[in-house]
Amino acid sequence: MTKKFEFYGKNIEEAIEVGLKELNCSKEDVELKVLDEGTKGLFGLMGAKPARVRLTVRDDKNNNEIKKEIDFNLASKTVKEYLFRSKSFK
């Protein structure tokens, strides 16, 4: 089963970099699809839209360890975000 993740950045390069770092993968370990190139907006201030990419972890036998680490990293990130949101809305 392949896993697909979406990442955002100021530009395409930053979105890819964020995704690879988050997934702890190299470019060879993922398939890349640019979903939105983003825009800088008016004078770089108003109407800016982030770039959005989809990274799909390749389903190779060698990637089993990477998938386990991804699952752990995303699970711990989700718990941290939940705790942060819970505290900020009380």
QUICOR-V637179 format. One record per residue. N is the residue number from 1. RES is the residue in one small letter. PHI is phi in whole degrees, -180 to 180 (999 if undefined). PSI is psi in whole degrees, 0 to 359 (NA if undefined). OMEGA is omega in degrees with one decimal (NA if undefined). Layout:
n	res	phi	psi	omega
N	RES	PHI	PSI	OMEGA
N	RES	PHI	PSI	OMEGA
This chain:
n	res	phi	psi	omega
1	m	999	125	178.9
2	t	-86	149	179.4
3	k	-112	132	-179.0
4	k	-116	137	-179.1
5	f	-136	144	177.5
6	e	-110	140	-179.4
7	f	-134	153	-177.1
8	y	-122	154	176.3
9	g	-164	173	178.9
10	k	-64	329	176.6
11	n	-145	177	-175.8
12	i	-62	316	-178.1
13	e	-60	317	180.0
14	e	-67	320	179.0
15	a	-63	318	177.9
16	i	-65	315	-179.3
17	e	-60	315	178.2
18	v	-60	315	-179.0
19	g	-64	314	-179.5
20	l	-64	321	178.8
21	k	-67	316	-179.1
22	e	-64	320	-178.5
23	l	-86	350	-178.0
24	n	58	48	-178.0
25	c	-128	165	171.5
26	s	-103	172	-179.6
27	k	-62	331	-179.6
28	e	-72	340	-176.8
29	d	-87	352	-173.9
30	v	-132	159	169.2
31	e	-104	139	-174.0
32	l	-114	136	173.0
33	k	-136	125	177.2
34	v	-83	119	-178.7
35	l	-93	325	-179.8
36	d	-155	128	-179.4
37	e	-76	346	-179.2
38	g	75	171	177.4
39	t	-140	154	178.9
40	k	-83	340	-179.5
41	g	84	184	-178.2
42	l	-74	115	-178.9
43	f	57	24	179.9
44	g	73	11	-175.9
45	l	-115	303	-173.5
46	m	-103	141	175.2
47	g	77	14	178.5
48	a	-66	142	-179.5
49	k	-131	129	-176.9
50	p	-71	155	173.2
51	a	-74	149	-177.7
52	r	-134	129	178.6
53	v	-128	155	174.4
54	r	-115	125	175.9
55	l	-109	129	178.1
56	t	-114	120	178.9
57	v	-72	127	-178.9
58	r	-66	142	-176.0
59	d	-91	68	176.9
60	d	-103	158	176.8
61	k	-63	329	-178.8
62	n	-71	345	-175.7
63	n	-93	4	-179.2
64	n	-58	318	179.0
65	e	-67	321	179.3
66	i	-62	316	-179.4
67	k	-62	319	178.7
68	k	-63	318	179.8
69	e	-68	322	177.5
70	i	-61	311	-179.9
71	d	-57	317	-179.7
72	f	-66	313	-179.0
73	n	-61	315	-179.0
74	l	-69	323	178.4
75	a	-65	316	-179.7
76	s	-68	325	177.3
77	k	-65	318	179.6
78	t	-62	318	178.8
79	v	-64	316	179.4
80	k	-62	316	179.0
81	e	-63	320	179.3
82	y	-62	314	-179.5
83	l	-64	319	179.3
84	f	-63	314	-179.3
85	r	-65	321	-179.9
86	s	-62	317	-178.8
87	k	-71	323	-174.8
88	s	-77	342	-178.6
89	f	-101	4	179.6
90	k	-88	NA	NA
